[in-house]
Amino acid sequence: MRALLQRVARASVTVRDSEVAAIGRGLLVLLGVQRGDGEAEARRLAERTLTARVFADGERPMNRSVADVGGSVLVVSQFTLAADTRRGNRPSFTSAAPPAEARTLYERYLVELEGCGVEVRAGEFGADMQVALVNDGPVTILLEVPPKP
């Protein structure tokens, strides 16, 4: 599984001209599920998301987590994070999990985040979404939890 974390001042998701989710200060997470990922990867990635120290405190620019600062998390499914771009000009998505499997693990990731006491919002799985954000920093971090062989 891959999560592209963006530290944001605010972010929102719109589907069919209707805002479906929005947060203030926190993390926008673009989540990609790959073949072979399972519940263990979803749990580990949620843990890493919540403990990633990407917010400033009085001492250091990246010393606090989203939970430490009372921030929120907005999660958007993004199968394109599974893109293989090693050859040619058109990305291959053969490593992306099938939609039904990806939805289950996306939902598991959300449950894991929600169980840790931070405000969690989500886009609409599989929808054509417009994502608006004010990237704070900018800070963008790629987290990966490879499936166990």
Secondary structure as UniProt FT lines:
FT   STRAND          2..15
FT   TURN            16..17
FT   STRAND          18..23
FT   STRAND          26..32
FT   TURN            35..36
FT   HELIX           39..51
FT   TURN            66..70
FT   STRAND          72..77
FT   HELIX           79..82
FT   TURN            94..95
FT   HELIX           99..114
FT   TURN            115..117
FT   STRAND          119..122
FT   TURN            125..126
FT   STRAND          129..144
//
